[in-house]
Amino acid sequence: MSAGIALFSGNHLHLSEVDFMEKELRISEHPVLDFSPGDKVQFWFEGEPVTGYLGEPVAAALHAAGIRVLRYSRRLHRPRGFYCAIGNCSECLVEIDGEPNVRSCITPLAEGMRIRRQAGEGRAIADS
């Protein structure tokens, strides 16, 4: 696995030699908090298999898998993602197992969940 080097050029950040499929995007050690992951589980995002840890927030599992866009805004169709992480905003709304408008930042991950991006006010993108 490559080490990954971040280079700044003007206002842009360039990553070189990073294999995102191998890079772990989770906090594994913290000086105050304990991170004891649950069992590894498989779930589905946009029809593709993804792995995460049982009970972790869905948004955290998606973020760790490199998935940043969770939905698109209703009016201007702008990408939205993981923001407040406490269930107060509506930036992380997704469709889980056919139910729209689920706050992925406070919903625990479970084996076999089927998650889709959401467009606007609760229609999955494929339905719009």
PyMOL commands that set and color helices and strands:
alter all, ss='L'
color gray80, all
select helices_A, chain A and resi 58-64+125-127
alter helices_A, ss='H'
color red, helices_A
select strands_A, chain A and resi 5-9+12-16+40-45+48-53+71-72+79-80+93-96+99-103+114-116+118-119+123-124
alter strands_A, ss='S'
color yellow, strands_A
deselect
rebuild
show_as cartoon
